[in-house]
Amino acid sequence: MVDLRGLTRKQLRALAATVERGSVTGAATDLHVTPPAVSVQLKLLEELIGAPLFRRASDTPFAPTEIGSELLSMAQDVERLAVRAGERIDALKAGASGSLVFGVVSTAKYLAPSIVAAFQRECPGVRVTLSVGNREEIVRGLERNEYDLTIMGRPPAHIDAESTTLGDHPYVIIAPPDHRLAGDPDILAEDLLRERFLAREEGSGTRVLMHRLLERIGGGRAFEIVEMGTNETIKQSVMAGLGIAMISAHTCLTEIADGHLVVLQVSGMPLVRQWYLLNRADRELSKAAQKFRAFVIEGRSKLLPKLSAFGL
């Protein structure tokens, strides 16, 4: 087995910068050292590993080999861990009793700030960093140990994670108040076939659910879909009359209450999924993360918004 105890952060940084820039000269510029210094670190790393790091014969001479890619992944992990350790040390030096990183899918950003705020009122000494991304980004961050805890729907099957159900997560189809289908109690698939659907990007959990719904109600027939980057853009576009959208009810409660949006009465809707609180099972939670996890689980009935007033 290769002994990596002699491996240094300088060597990993040299590798990562060379792959990213595609040249030793570019890597040296990024690292503020000379090109020979980068070459020395790469040579030492190759000698330590006992195998080439780059595909020298390819059109891109600094494309990593399979072994080089493995070390590149390690280099990225080391940098992320260093950043997180620095954040925790800064928090402790500032008098905090601990810190944690809380990753949430973009739909949950309508819930997460109030959860964090409630926790900070109870535990003001714990510093919580909130990170928001689409489902693919949050799953990738969970794979890379970037988060202590996450909120999402449908825990990823390929990650050994401890998950706890927090509560219902309903999806609805929204339209402007003056839409032709508003108030119709018996909306048919044929009615929806005439509509333009505004949707999140590929990789979004909402987009996946929407595709399943349209496949079910349309029997494979084509729907017009226009992609938009955020829930806020989708809501504003629906209010402007550009189309209708399937969206998390948690993202549009204010607009529904204010009468700017209505929920269409489509058969089988709302589509109810669940919110989950996740952490990696193979990694021990810090004391701060344990406190946060216990707080969210114990208070879940109060932390999620009540949807009964909206008929959901």
Disulfide bonds with the S-S distance in Angstrom:
none
